[in-house]
């Protein structure tokens, strides 16, 4: 029995029977699954390795059988099996969506294969056009150097950079001659690039499309040629770029690489849009444990299963058991979401930090023991109107946001004592009144600590004089 199968057996037994609402069960589960992120997978057979990769791909081309065969052929030839991931360092803040292909790349690394990270110091200056509605601004060398350093630091919990090979594609792309580029491009039909929906949309709208953007995927393909890549990883939005890599490798007389494309995870707002900084629906990898836990808890229940597939080291069989218990009613959807939040938080900050975040969340939203939470913001000036207090706390951006929360019965005064809690729902008319005035009028006869609850967010109200 492999190390991984032993871990899966233990976790599956727990998932079948444990009360996932208890901290003991959650801790035990995290202590089984979190170490998998560093687990040596070299004892898996080529077929087992291929299956483990395939179950986390939206597209694996040509397929799992071809992957297992390629791994076997590399071993028989006594050469390294090369897995590639390209990084265009176009931003300094990294979120969970960026970690998805890194986690898959980590599996290849732990299987004993050679992992090569291609830093696109040249292609980043062109700018990956995937999914863009306009042209990207060019980056400077200083931008690239800063963003690469930040990327490594932030994605470190999902991938061991010390065991990977780093290559900068400028080392070979700057040496490509114009005749060589024309020779390759002559074998590539323009229609191959124009299959891209984003290009067609921009052209139909009369927007710009530069020749440099058309050449981006060709330049990226030369990276695969340089390292004689066996498999390339990336998000599904990179699928057509990776198809170009296969084409160019074939033109250059090499066996075309395999392509492993991961799903793009949906953002936390539940609108169906992918996680992105521009939409504000992302979870930054630099966030504190409580913030990561809380952001994961804010996602719709329907995203729990795809998030587990994308962001955890659970096997499909384990996910099936857990989701099945939710369907059968023996596990509450909220409890499984807490386990997911614990998994993600533990990946970045460790099990102890994840359990503290879990306990604080339970104290804040489940047990309603708000006084036990030690990091609550405090209302600075209760004499302000409720609207102004909420905006001062950063819980809403506008008067309209505050009104909507009130109309949805999400705005409440909470009094907590040794005997429990009482909650008073504030109406849309109340938001124009001073918070201190409402406290004096509505809850002056109740002893205990005071809190203002705005949706899922909470603030402490200073003790009454």
N, C-alpha and C positions, 0 to 999 in steps of 0.2 A: 504494500500500500504506500502511495506517495505521501510526501509531507502535506501537500495540498488536500488530498482526499481525506486524510486524517482530520484536518481542520474543518473541512466541509461536513464530515460525519458528526463532529461534536456540535457545530453550529446548527445543523439541521435538527438534531435531537432537541436542542434548546428551543428552536423556532416552532417545533411541533407542539410543545407542551408548556413553555414558560409563560408567566404573566408579564407581558411586555410593558405593563404600566408601572412595574416596580423598578426601583433603582438597582436592586441586586441583579435582576435579570438583564437589564440594559448593560450594566458594567460587565457582567460575565460574557455577554455577546460581543461587546467591543473588544474585550481582552482576547477573544478568539480571532476576530476578523481584522482588527487593525494591524497586527503583526504580519499579515499576508502581504502588506505593501512592501515589505523587505524580504519576503520569503524566497529562498532559492528554489527555482523551478526547473533546474537542470535534470531532475530525475523523471520528468515527463517525456513520454515518447513523442516522435514527430506528429503522429495523429492527434495525441492529446494536446500538444502545443497548438496545432492548427485549430482544433475545436475551441480552445480557450480564447484564441484571437478572434475567430469567426463569430462567436456569440456576442461580441461587443462591436461588431462592424455593421454599418448600414449597407455598405457594399464591400465585398471582398472579391476582387477580380484577379484571376479567373475563378477562384473558389478555394474551399478548404482543402480539397484533395490536392490541388496544384501546390498549395502552400506546404503541405506535409511532404510532398514529393521534392520540392525545392530544398527544404531543410535537410532531407535525407541525402540528396545529391551533393550538397555542400559538405556534409560530414564525410561522405565517401571520397570526395575529392580532397579532403583534409584542408579545406579553405574555410574562412569565416563566412557565415551567413550574415549579410549586411542589411540592416534595417535603417532607413533614413527618415528624418523629419526635418523639413525646412522651416527656418524661423526668419521672417522678415521683421526686424525690430522696429515696428512703426509706432509703438506706444510704450509709456512707462508704467502704466497700471495694468495688472494682470488679474483676470477674474476666473471663476470656476470653469467657464466655457473653454478657456485656453488649456486647462488642465486635462481635459478629456483625452486628446491624442497623446499627451505626455504620459498618462497613466497606462495606456496601451503600449507605448514605447518601453515603459518600465518593465512590462511583462517580457518583452523580447530580451531586454538586458538581463533579467533574472533567469531566463532560459539558457543563458550562456552565449548569446549571439552578440555580434559587433554592432553597436549602435553609433550612428554618425549623425551629428547635428550640423546642418548646413546653415550658417549665419549669412543671410542675404545682404551683405554690405553693398553689393552692386544692384541686385534686384530690388532692394528696398528703395533705391533712388528712382527706379521706374515706378514702383508702387503696384502692389497686387490689385488688379482691377475687380476681383471677385466681389460681386454683390454691391458694387459702387454705382451710384447714380451720376457721378461726375469724376473728374480726374483728381488724383491725390496730389497734394503739395509735395515737392521733393524734400528729402531729408539730408541734413549735413552729416559729415563724419562724426561730429561731436554728438549729434542726436543719436546716431546708431550706437556709438560706444556706450553712452549713458543707458540707453534702453536695453542693450544686451545684458549689462551688469544687473540691472533691476529685474529683468526677466528671470535670470538664473536664480537670484535670491528668492523671488516670490514663488516660483514653481518648484523649488527645492524639495518641499514635502512630498511631491508626487513623482520625483525622478532624481536619481543619483547622478548628478552631473560629473562627479569625480571619476566615474567609470566610463564616460562616453568620450568619443572623439569629436573634437570641434574643428570644423573647417569653414573658412571664409570664402565664398564663391568668387570674390574678387581675385583670388590667387590664380584662377584659371580663366575666368571670363574676361579679365583685362588683356589676356593673351590671345583671345579668339580673333582671327583676322577676318576682314570683310569677305574675301573669297570663300573662306570656310563657312561663314554664316550664310552666305548666298547659296552655297552648295547644299547645306542642310535645308534651308527654307524652300528651295526649289522642289523638294519632295513633299511639302506640306500644303494641302489645299487650303485656301483662305476660308472655305466653308467650314473647316474644322474649328476655327476660332469663332466664326459667326454662328455656330450652334448655341453659343452662350446666350441665355435669355437676357442677362444684364446688358450685353452689347447691343442686342437687337432693340431692346427697349430704349436705350439711349439714342440709337440711330433714328428710330421712328419718331422720337421726340425732338429731333434736330439738334441734339447735344453733341459735344465734342467726343471723339474717339481717336486717340493718338496712335501712330504707328508703333511707338514704344510700348503701349499697352498690348498690342497684338503680339509683340515679340517677347512679352514677359514670360509666357509659358514655355517658349523655346529656350530662353535663357535658363529658366528653372530646370528644364529637361537636361541641359548640359551638366548640371550638378549631378544628376543620376548617372550620366555617362562617365563623368570623372571618377566616381567611386565604384562603378560597376555594381549598382544597387540591386539587391534581391527583392526588397519590398519597401514601398514608401507609405507613410502614414500621413493622414491629414483629415480635416473636417470634410463633410460631404460637399461643402461649398468649393472645395479644392479638387473635386472629382475630375472635372474637365482639364484642369491644369495637369493632373497626374496622368490622364489619358495621353496628353501631349508627351509626357516623359516616356511612356511606352513606345510611342511612335518614333521619337527621336532616337531612342536607344536602338530600335530596329534599323533605322536609317544608318546608324553608326556601326552596325554589325554585331550588336550585343543582344543577348536574350532580354526581351522586355521585362521590366520589373513587375512584380505583383502590386496591386493597389489595395490598401486598407483604408476605407473612408468611414469615419465615425459620424454619428448623428450630431447635429447642433442642438444643444440643450436649450429648451424654452426658458425665457426669463421668469423672474419671480412674480411678475405682475399678472400672470395668467391670461394675457391677451392673445397668446399664440405666437408672438414675436420672439425671435431668438434673443438669448442673453447678450446684452451689449451695453457699453458705457453710455452711448448716446441716448439710449432710452431710459437709463437709470434703473433698469430691472436686473442688475447684476449683483453678484456677491464677490467683493474684492478679496484676494487671498491675504491681504495685509490686515483685514478686519480682526477685531478682538473676538475671543471665543463666544461671548454672549451675543455679539452682533451677528456672527455667522449662524449661530444656532437660531436666533430669532428670525433672520431672513429666510432660512430654509423652512421654518415653521409657518411663514406667511404664504408659501406657495399653495396652489389648489391641490386638493387630495389626489386628483387625477395625475399629477406630476410625480407622485412618490415612486411609482414603479419605474418610469424612465430615468429618474434621477438616481435610483439605486443601481440601475444597469450602467449608467454613464460614470458615476462618481464613486462607487464602492468596489470592493474586491469580492463581492458576493458572486457565487455562481448562479446560473439560471435556475437550477433546481432549488436553491435556497429561496430565491425571490418568489418562485411559484408557491412554496409552502407558506411564506409570510402573507402574500397577497391572497392565497386561498383561505387563510384563517380570517382575514378581513371580510372576504365575501361570505364566509360561513357565520360571521357575527361573533367569533370567539376572541377577536382582537379589534379594538376600536381603531378606525383610520388615523385618529390623532396620535395614538400610541405608536403606530408604525412610522408616522412622520417624525415623531421624537427620536426613534431609533435612527432614521435616515439623517436627521440633524446631528445626532451624536456621531455617526460615521464620518460625516464631512468635517465636523469640528475636530474630531480625533485625528483625522488625516493631517491637519495643519498644525494643531496645537497639542496633540497627545490625549490619551484617555482621561487623565486626571482633569485637565482643563475642560474636556467635553462633559464629564460627569458634573463638574461644578456648574457649567452652563445649563445642563439638564435640570439639576436641582433648583437653580434659580428660576428657570422657566416654570417649573412645576409650582414653586412657591408663589410666583407672580400670577400665573394664569389658571392653575388647577386647584391647588390647595387654598388659594386666595390668602396666603399668609404674606402679604405685601411687606410687612415690617421686617421680614427675614432677608429681604433683598438689600444688599449693601451698596449698590451702584446706581440708585435711582436719582434722577435729576430733581431739583427742588424749585418750587415756584419762588421767583425772586421778589415779586411785588404783588401780593394778593389783592391790592387795591385796584389793580387794572381790571378792565372788563374781561370776561371769560375768553372772548375772541382774542384780545391782545395777549393774555396769559398763554394761550395755546400757541400763538405764533412766536412769542418770545422763547418758548420751550423748543421750538423747531418741530412741533408735532403737526403743523399745517403751514402752508405757504400763503394762503389768502383767506379773507373773510368767508368767501364762498366755500372753501374747503371745510372750515369750522362748522358752517351752517349745515353742510351735507352730513357731517358726522353726527350732529345733533338730530337731524331729521331721521337718521337711521338708528336712533336710540343708542348711539355709541359714546355719548358724552355723559359722564357720571361723577358724582361725588361719592367717595367711599369712606366710611368710618369703620375702623378695625380696632377691636378690643379683644381681651382674653376670652370673651364669650362668642366671638365670631365677627361677622361683618354685616353692615347694612349698606345698601347702595341706593342712591337717589339719582334718577335719570333727569338730566337737564334738557329742557326743550329748546327749540330754535329761538324762542323769545328770550330765554334766559341768557343767551350769549352776549347780550348788550349790557348786562348787569355786572357790577364788580364781583369778583370771586369772593372777596371778604364779605360783601353784603349778602350773597347767597348762603355762605357758611353760617353767618349770624342768624339769618332768617329761617333756614331749613334744618340745620343740624346742631344748633347751639345747645340743645338739651341732651345730646349724645356724647358720652365720654369715649375717648380713644384717639388713635392716630388718624390723621386725615390724608386722603389721596385724591388726585384728579386723574380719572381714567379717560383717555381719548382713543377710542378704538381699542387696539392692543397695547397702546403705549400708556405709560404710567409715570406720574410725578408726585413727589411728596409735598404736601401743603404745610408750611411752618406751623408749629404749635400755637394754639389760640392763647392770647394773653388774658 
